Amino acid sequence: MTAPHPSQSAPNPNAFATAERAAVYRVIGERRDMRHFRPDPVDGDTLRRLLEAAHHAPSVGYMQPWRFLRVTDAGLREALHGHVAAEQARTAEACGERAAEVHRLKLEGIRDAGELLVVALTDGRERYVLGRRTIPEMDLCSAACAIQNLWLAARAEGLGMGWVSLFDPDWLARELAMPEGAWPIAILCLGHVDAFYERPMLETEGWDERRSLDDLVFENRWEQPDSGTTDTAPRRG
């Protein structure tokens, strides 16, 4: 019996329905790093769903290194805003001839977003060895997956989110009374928006552009172009 051509193969019994798959790809494609928010509060049940989605992220060694801190104190939020603004100025200086562009960019919505979260890696991470013996940074990768889960879930809920990384981790850890060894990796602005950007903001502002996927996918050796075959089954030799 002749094997079916890939395009004629039987449906994958593990796949979601067509409309459900389309929704997943749509939310990925329409996710944006948002900077403009309305101050409306985020519903508590919705926030819980988003954090549950984050908590279901893949985790190397099942260590679950992510910790989420809600910033609800207005004075603390203002302190974070001032610190980030100062860091943006230092970043502009470090960018040399593009300094004016960095000053012009809106890179956070700390004062405006209905919800402000800080994501940190937990203390005591050195005791987790599985999957990290040669690449200890895998705890950071795991936490980044949790943030992406939250981001996509937020977009599906119609909420915007922006990841702010313009801060001194040591300063932020002290400000939030984190235990020794804990390490903040993100300030997340989360909330309602009037509209989502049609394209990534840094693209529309002319900072950079999305690279072609063909330039980023290799086969077998670095910078050896992928053959581009439709048959993606691994070749056995």
C-alpha positions as semicolon CSV with decimal commas, in nm:
position;residue;x (nm);y (nm);z (nm)
1;M;0,000;0,000;0,000
2;T;0,142;0,339;-0,099
3;A;0,203;0,579;0,187
4;P;-0,009;0,894;0,161
5;H;0,153;1,219;0,054
6;P;0,198;1,452;0,355
7;S;-0,072;1,684;0,223
8;Q;-0,311;1,389;0,206
9;S;-0,217;1,223;0,533
10;A;-0,476;1,137;0,792
11;P;-0,552;1,405;1,053
12;N;-0,337;1,402;1,362
13;P;-0,560;1,263;1,640
14;N;-0,368;1,471;1,896
15;A;-0,428;1,801;1,716
16;F;-0,681;2,056;1,830
17;A;-0,971;2,146;1,601
18;T;-0,894;2,379;1,310
19;A;-1,058;2,684;1,468
20;E;-0,880;2,622;1,797
21;R;-0,542;2,595;1,626
22;A;-0,614;2,914;1,433
23;A;-0,687;3,094;1,760
24;V;-0,352;2,987;1,904
25;Y;-0,160;3,113;1,602
26;R;-0,365;3,432;1,595
27;V;-0,290;3,521;1,957
28;I;0,081;3,457;1,893
29;G;0,076;3,678;1,584
30;E;-0,119;3,960;1,749
31;R;0,069;3,969;2,080
32;R;0,237;4,305;2,128
33;D;0,478;4,459;2,379
34;M;0,240;4,733;2,495
35;R;0,334;5,073;2,638
36;H;0,001;5,258;2,629
37;F;-0,265;5,160;2,882
38;R;-0,590;5,271;3,038
39;P;-0,588;5,287;3,420
40;D;-0,893;5,058;3,458
41;P;-0,826;4,783;3,712
42;V;-0,778;4,423;3,602
43;D;-1,051;4,193;3,730
44;G;-0,923;3,966;4,007
45;D;-1,055;3,646;3,851
46;T;-0,892;3,736;3,522
47;L;-0,560;3,808;3,690
48;R;-0,579;3,472;3,864
49;R;-0,635;3,298;3,530
50;L;-0,335;3,476;3,381
51;L;-0,110;3,379;3,670
52;E;-0,233;3,019;3,649
53;A;-0,140;3,021;3,280
54;A;0,207;3,147;3,370
55;H;0,240;2,881;3,639
56;H;0,169;2,609;3,380
57;A;0,480;2,700;3,181
58;P;0,744;2,437;3,107
59;S;1,004;2,422;3,380
60;V;1,349;2,265;3,357
61;G;1,382;2,002;3,627
62;Y;1,029;2,102;3,733
63;M;1,193;2,364;3,953
64;Q;0,926;2,630;3,892
65;P;1,169;2,917;3,960
66;W;0,925;3,200;3,893
67;R;0,795;3,429;4,165
68;F;0,539;3,705;4,103
69;L;0,513;4,021;4,313
70;R;0,213;4,251;4,268
71;V;0,295;4,617;4,317
72;T;-0,015;4,778;4,465
73;D;0,146;5,060;4,665
74;A;0,126;5,390;4,477
75;G;0,450;5,522;4,628
76;L;0,637;5,208;4,530
77;R;0,498;5,227;4,177
78;E;0,619;5,586;4,151
79;A;0,963;5,484;4,276
80;L;0,982;5,214;4,008
81;H;0,879;5,466;3,743
82;G;1,151;5,710;3,847
83;H;1,415;5,438;3,854
84;V;1,318;5,312;3,508
85;A;1,319;5,665;3,365
86;A;1,672;5,719;3,498
87;E;1,783;5,389;3,348
88;Q;1,633;5,484;3,012
89;A;1,850;5,797;3,019
90;R;2,160;5,588;3,096
91;T;2,065;5,345;2,820
92;A;2,031;5,632;2,575
93;E;2,382;5,747;2,662
94;A;2,513;5,393;2,608
95;C;2,349;5,379;2,264
96;G;2,575;5,657;2,133
97;E;2,452;5,805;1,808
98;R;2,103;5,661;1,861
99;A;2,063;5,832;2,200
100;A;1,798;6,076;2,078
101;E;1,589;5,787;1,947
102;V;1,603;5,610;2,283
103;H;1,498;5,926;2,466
104;R;1,201;5,960;2,231
105;L;1,073;5,603;2,270
106;K;0,802;5,521;2,522
107;L;0,942;5,209;2,684
108;E;0,709;5,154;2,980
109;G;0,359;5,211;3,112
110;I;0,430;5,183;3,485
111;R;0,216;5,481;3,587
112;D;-0,073;5,389;3,361
113;A;-0,130;5,012;3,364
114;G;-0,402;4,873;3,587
115;E;-0,172;4,604;3,721
116;L;0,202;4,603;3,784
117;L;0,392;4,277;3,841
118;V;0,756;4,205;3,910
119;V;0,882;3,861;3,809
120;A;1,184;3,721;3,988
121;L;1,385;3,402;4,002
122;T;1,358;3,239;4,342
123;D;1,636;3,215;4,593
124;G;1,815;2,883;4,653
125;R;1,825;2,796;4,283
126;E;2,165;2,629;4,312
127;R;2,005;2,322;4,469
128;Y;1,826;2,247;4,141
129;V;2,068;2,051;3,925
130;L;1,853;1,847;3,685
131;G;1,876;2,011;3,342
132;R;2,103;2,288;3,475
133;R;2,435;2,122;3,544
134;T;2,594;2,253;3,223
135;I;2,348;2,537;3,150
136;P;2,251;2,697;3,483
137;E;2,067;2,974;3,296
138;M;1,784;2,729;3,226
139;D;1,604;2,867;3,531
140;L;1,588;3,201;3,350
141;C;1,459;3,025;3,037
142;S;1,185;2,861;3,243
143;A;1,075;3,193;3,393
144;A;1,075;3,352;3,048
145;C;0,837;3,076;2,933
146;A;0,607;3,164;3,223
147;I;0,608;3,528;3,118
148;Q;0,527;3,433;2,759
149;N;0,237;3,217;2,879
150;L;0,103;3,515;3,075
151;W;0,153;3,743;2,775
152;L;-0,040;3,520;2,536
153;A;-0,319;3,456;2,786
154;A;-0,347;3,832;2,844
155;R;-0,380;3,893;2,470
156;A;-0,653;3,630;2,449
157;E;-0,833;3,811;2,733
158;G;-0,804;4,141;2,546
159;L;-0,545;4,281;2,788
160;G;-0,214;4,437;2,694
161;M;0,119;4,362;2,856
162;G;0,463;4,517;2,834
163;W;0,791;4,372;2,959
164;V;1,018;4,638;3,112
165;S;1,385;4,548;3,161
166;L;1,526;4,895;3,220
167;F;1,624;4,856;3,584
168;D;1,910;4,763;3,812
169;P;1,826;4,416;3,951
170;D;2,014;4,479;4,275
171;W;1,821;4,801;4,338
172;L;1,488;4,637;4,262
173;A;1,563;4,336;4,482
174;R;1,640;4,566;4,774
175;E;1,335;4,782;4,709
176;L;1,107;4,478;4,717
177;A;1,279;4,313;5,015
178;M;1,368;4,002;4,818
179;P;1,568;3,733;4,999
180;E;1,936;3,691;4,917
181;G;1,976;3,504;4,591
182;A;1,641;3,607;4,443
183;W;1,685;3,791;4,116
184;P;1,427;4,018;3,946
185;I;1,408;3,974;3,569
186;A;1,101;4,171;3,461
187;I;0,862;4,449;3,545
188;L;0,534;4,369;3,372
189;C;0,282;4,640;3,292
190;L;-0,056;4,470;3,248
191;G;-0,393;4,620;3,175
192;H;-0,664;4,744;2,945
193;V;-0,571;4,923;2,622
194;D;-0,764;5,126;2,368
195;A;-0,615;4,925;2,083
196;F;-0,326;4,692;2,010
197;Y;-0,044;4,808;1,785
198;E;-0,082;4,677;1,430
199;R;0,291;4,601;1,424
200;P;0,555;4,585;1,699
201;M;0,611;4,939;1,828
202;L;0,989;4,933;1,780
203;E;0,928;4,836;1,418
204;T;0,686;5,121;1,352
205;E;0,925;5,361;1,528
206;G;1,205;5,255;1,292
207;W;1,428;5,106;1,561
208;D;1,459;4,771;1,383
209;E;1,263;4,535;1,162
210;R;1,164;4,170;1,176
211;R;1,422;3,949;1,013
212;S;1,336;3,689;0,753
213;L;1,281;3,346;0,905
214;D;1,480;3,195;0,617
215;D;1,789;3,377;0,745
216;L;1,748;3,230;1,093
217;V;1,681;2,860;1,025
218;F;1,978;2,637;0,950
219;E;2,015;2,267;0,878
220;N;2,282;2,048;1,034
221;R;2,551;2,319;1,040
222;W;2,555;2,688;1,136
223;E;2,449;2,910;0,844
224;Q;2,384;2,612;0,621
225;P;2,041;2,700;0,477
226;D;1,751;2,471;0,551
227;S;1,656;2,259;0,250
228;G;1,300;2,382;0,274
229;T;1,146;2,044;0,201
230;T;0,783;1,991;0,294
231;D;0,873;1,653;0,440
232;T;0,986;1,745;0,791
233;A;1,036;1,391;0,916
234;P;1,391;1,346;1,050
235;R;1,629;1,177;0,810
236;R;1,789;0,858;0,933
237;G;2,136;0,770;0,812
